Amino acid sequence: MEKLKFSLSLRYSDFYRDSDRKKQYDYTIIRSRSTFQVNKYLFVRAIAEYDTFQDRLTVDGLISFTYIPGTVVYVGYGSAYEKMEWTGQYYLESDRYLQTKRGFFFKVSYLWRF
């Protein structure tokens, strides 16, 4: 059984205006996904994604514990980072990333057979 899996992907799209073939925008997303299977019940996953169009980085983590098929406990966390800074009154563009969003979740799924 493979305990560690890693994938890296790149997606690119661009848009040109039909009338004069002038480039309007391009969009690149780089995504990394790592999964570590600790044992047959427990795994940990991390995903990082960078969006060049919005200049935004997102980082997500998930821990999953499967006791029996259909009975699962999930704990997860996600956050978004953008190049900006808070001056105390408003946001300004910056060279450093600032965490702009974050979320945490807990989910339990129980399979009841009768």
Backbone bond lengths (Angstrom), bond angles and torsions (degrees), N, CA, C in turn:
res aa  C-N    CA-C-N  psi(-1)  N-CA   C-N-CA  omega(-1)  CA-C   N-CA-C  phi
1 M - - - 1.447 - - 1.530 109.27 -
2 E 1.317 115.84 130.03 1.457 120.21 177.10 1.528 109.41 -76.93
3 K 1.308 116.67 126.54 1.465 120.35 -178.73 1.524 112.84 -89.10
4 L 1.333 117.91 -29.21 1.452 121.21 -176.52 1.523 110.17 -123.91
5 K 1.322 115.87 128.38 1.465 121.77 175.79 1.517 108.27 -125.38
6 F 1.318 115.55 139.96 1.453 121.28 -179.28 1.518 108.89 -137.81
7 S 1.327 116.60 136.26 1.466 119.79 174.78 1.521 109.06 -137.89
8 L 1.307 114.65 149.11 1.449 122.73 178.99 1.520 107.12 -135.39
9 S 1.333 116.91 130.10 1.461 119.56 -179.18 1.518 110.55 -134.76
10 L 1.320 114.63 154.40 1.453 122.67 178.25 1.517 107.96 -132.72
11 R 1.323 116.63 129.07 1.465 121.99 176.54 1.513 108.17 -124.13
12 Y 1.325 114.99 134.13 1.458 120.50 -178.00 1.520 109.37 -132.88
13 S 1.333 115.97 135.65 1.464 122.71 174.31 1.516 107.96 -140.11
14 D 1.325 115.51 148.32 1.456 119.72 173.32 1.523 109.06 -138.79
15 F 1.316 115.28 161.75 1.457 120.83 -177.28 1.522 109.40 -134.91
16 Y 1.337 115.00 124.35 1.461 121.82 177.46 1.521 109.08 -115.30
17 R 1.314 116.35 139.37 1.449 122.35 177.46 1.527 108.71 -69.14
18 D 1.342 118.02 135.47 1.460 122.40 -178.50 1.526 112.63 -66.16
19 S 1.311 116.88 -36.37 1.468 119.79 -173.02 1.531 113.11 -65.48
20 D 1.318 118.13 -44.40 1.464 119.97 -177.24 1.532 113.90 -127.75
21 R 1.319 116.89 7.40 1.476 123.55 179.63 1.524 112.47 58.59
22 K 1.332 116.91 24.95 1.457 120.95 177.01 1.531 109.27 -79.41
23 K 1.322 115.02 134.82 1.463 120.10 -179.06 1.524 109.90 -70.62
24 Q 1.322 116.49 127.51 1.455 122.24 179.21 1.526 111.29 -92.14
25 Y 1.312 116.46 -44.71 1.462 120.25 178.20 1.513 109.61 -165.03
26 D 1.327 115.34 164.19 1.465 121.73 168.03 1.522 107.35 -132.91
27 Y 1.306 114.81 156.69 1.457 121.83 -169.30 1.522 107.58 -139.95
28 T 1.318 117.33 117.74 1.462 121.96 178.73 1.527 108.61 -124.06
29 I 1.325 115.53 132.98 1.457 121.21 175.98 1.525 108.15 -125.57
30 I 1.323 115.71 124.64 1.461 122.77 176.94 1.523 106.97 -110.12
31 R 1.326 116.42 126.97 1.462 120.55 -175.23 1.528 110.56 -131.01
32 S 1.323 115.02 133.16 1.458 122.20 177.68 1.531 108.09 -120.67
33 R 1.314 115.73 134.08 1.467 120.52 179.82 1.526 109.03 -133.96
34 S 1.327 115.37 125.58 1.464 121.49 179.00 1.522 108.85 -125.31
35 T 1.326 115.91 133.52 1.460 121.28 178.80 1.530 108.34 -130.10
36 F 1.325 115.06 131.23 1.460 121.32 177.41 1.521 108.83 -120.39
37 Q 1.330 116.49 117.43 1.460 122.96 178.85 1.520 107.42 -91.35
38 V 1.332 116.22 101.24 1.458 121.39 -176.35 1.524 110.68 -65.45
39 N 1.324 116.09 -49.75 1.466 122.75 173.97 1.527 106.76 -151.71
40 K 1.332 117.91 -169.19 1.467 118.54 -175.87 1.528 113.10 -70.30
41 Y 1.314 118.39 -11.94 1.464 122.12 -179.29 1.532 114.22 -102.70
42 L 1.318 116.92 -29.30 1.460 121.19 -167.90 1.525 112.09 -122.55
43 F 1.350 116.56 132.38 1.451 119.84 170.61 1.523 110.55 -137.54
44 V 1.339 114.64 157.14 1.461 123.22 179.66 1.526 106.84 -126.34
45 R 1.340 116.42 133.82 1.465 120.15 -179.86 1.528 109.72 -130.81
46 A 1.329 116.34 141.01 1.468 122.78 175.50 1.521 108.48 -129.70
47 I 1.322 116.17 136.21 1.463 122.15 178.46 1.520 108.04 -130.05
48 A 1.325 116.23 130.11 1.466 122.22 174.11 1.524 107.09 -123.28
49 E 1.333 115.98 136.37 1.467 120.19 -177.60 1.524 109.65 -139.52
50 Y 1.333 115.91 132.53 1.458 121.01 178.47 1.524 108.71 -117.45
51 D 1.321 115.78 128.13 1.462 123.99 -178.60 1.532 107.61 -111.05
52 T 1.337 117.60 112.73 1.465 120.60 -176.59 1.527 112.24 -72.89
53 F 1.318 118.21 -28.84 1.464 120.95 -178.15 1.530 111.01 -67.03
54 Q 1.318 116.48 -45.21 1.464 121.01 179.26 1.532 112.43 -94.42
55 D 1.349 116.72 -3.67 1.461 122.69 -176.61 1.524 110.07 50.16
56 R 1.334 114.64 55.71 1.459 122.29 -172.47 1.524 110.37 -131.84
57 L 1.318 115.67 138.47 1.458 122.93 178.11 1.522 108.23 -115.34
58 T 1.327 117.05 130.32 1.463 120.60 174.87 1.527 108.66 -120.08
59 V 1.321 114.58 142.34 1.468 121.61 -179.97 1.527 107.23 -132.09
60 D 1.330 116.35 127.25 1.456 121.89 -178.28 1.526 109.74 -130.06
61 G 1.323 115.55 145.62 1.464 121.50 177.09 1.516 110.40 -133.58
62 L 1.311 116.72 146.72 1.466 121.84 -179.29 1.520 109.72 -143.58
63 I 1.328 115.47 135.38 1.472 122.19 171.41 1.515 106.20 -119.51
64 S 1.315 116.67 130.56 1.458 121.30 -178.16 1.527 109.72 -129.74
65 F 1.329 115.44 131.45 1.458 121.63 177.22 1.531 107.99 -122.24
66 T 1.339 116.22 117.41 1.465 122.40 -179.61 1.521 108.33 -108.72
67 Y 1.331 115.67 108.53 1.467 119.95 -179.59 1.527 109.94 -74.40
68 I 1.313 116.13 -56.11 1.459 123.01 171.35 1.527 105.94 -134.87
69 P 1.330 119.22 158.27 1.464 119.04 179.48 1.528 111.61 -53.96
70 G 1.334 115.67 125.22 1.456 121.27 -178.57 1.514 114.06 98.15
71 T 1.325 117.46 -16.86 1.461 121.43 176.82 1.527 107.52 -112.65
72 V 1.344 115.48 105.83 1.456 121.43 -170.34 1.530 110.20 -136.27
73 V 1.326 115.87 145.37 1.461 122.88 172.86 1.535 107.13 -119.00
74 Y 1.331 116.08 128.10 1.457 122.26 178.90 1.531 109.90 -118.09
75 V 1.313 116.13 139.84 1.459 122.96 170.29 1.523 106.22 -133.02
76 G 1.336 116.24 127.01 1.453 119.14 -176.66 1.509 113.49 -141.38
77 Y 1.339 113.99 160.72 1.459 121.24 179.95 1.521 107.98 -146.53
78 G 1.324 116.07 140.51 1.449 120.65 177.40 1.513 110.31 -140.41
79 S 1.335 116.08 148.22 1.459 119.87 178.43 1.520 110.10 -148.69
80 A 1.332 115.52 153.76 1.458 122.47 178.66 1.518 108.77 -123.62
81 Y 1.328 115.28 140.90 1.462 122.04 -179.22 1.522 109.06 -125.94
82 E 1.327 116.27 135.77 1.457 121.81 177.98 1.519 109.23 -132.14
83 K 1.333 116.21 154.76 1.467 121.09 -179.46 1.521 109.44 -80.78
84 M 1.330 114.38 89.72 1.464 120.87 177.91 1.517 108.99 -159.33
85 E 1.311 115.26 166.54 1.462 120.43 175.76 1.520 109.12 -139.17
86 W 1.313 115.52 153.29 1.464 122.66 179.98 1.524 108.25 -99.32
87 T 1.323 117.04 124.74 1.462 121.46 -178.08 1.519 112.72 -91.36
88 G 1.316 116.49 -6.62 1.457 120.62 -174.49 1.514 111.55 108.10
89 Q 1.343 115.79 -21.59 1.464 121.18 178.04 1.522 112.25 -125.71
90 Y 1.338 116.91 -32.43 1.460 120.74 -178.08 1.530 109.64 -157.88
91 Y 1.334 115.16 169.89 1.459 121.56 -179.62 1.524 110.22 -93.87
92 L 1.336 116.36 143.45 1.460 123.34 175.58 1.516 109.19 -127.01
93 E 1.322 116.87 155.00 1.456 120.75 173.43 1.521 109.09 -64.53
94 S 1.331 115.84 149.23 1.458 120.96 -175.83 1.523 109.52 -148.04
95 D 1.317 116.47 167.54 1.468 121.90 174.56 1.526 111.43 -88.21
96 R 1.325 116.37 -15.53 1.461 121.65 -177.70 1.523 110.51 -103.12
97 Y 1.323 115.47 152.86 1.464 120.75 178.56 1.527 110.49 -86.27
98 L 1.322 115.13 138.51 1.456 123.14 177.42 1.522 107.88 -120.07
99 Q 1.323 116.63 134.10 1.462 119.98 177.91 1.534 108.72 -70.17
100 T 1.334 115.92 118.56 1.466 120.26 -176.09 1.524 112.74 -105.95
101 K 1.313 117.26 -23.16 1.469 121.21 178.66 1.513 108.96 -144.85
102 R 1.345 114.78 150.74 1.463 119.67 174.35 1.523 108.53 -156.99
103 G 1.298 114.63 152.85 1.455 119.44 179.35 1.516 110.58 -152.24
104 F 1.316 114.83 152.02 1.456 122.47 -179.67 1.527 107.03 -133.04
105 F 1.329 117.80 140.59 1.453 119.13 175.88 1.520 111.29 -141.57
106 F 1.308 113.27 156.38 1.461 122.94 177.61 1.524 106.38 -137.75
107 K 1.324 117.15 129.10 1.455 120.59 -177.95 1.522 109.50 -139.65
108 V 1.320 115.65 137.53 1.458 121.66 175.71 1.511 107.54 -124.42
109 S 1.315 116.15 130.64 1.460 122.35 177.56 1.528 107.26 -122.54
110 Y 1.323 116.55 125.20 1.457 121.16 -177.58 1.521 109.51 -120.75
111 L 1.316 116.33 126.25 1.461 121.28 178.45 1.522 108.99 -88.94
112 W 1.302 116.00 120.07 1.461 122.71 179.99 1.515 107.78 -113.35
113 R 1.294 117.47 114.87 1.472 122.09 179.45 1.522 108.85 -107.59
114 F 1.324 115.71 137.46 1.449 119.73 176.32 1.494 110.83 -145.56
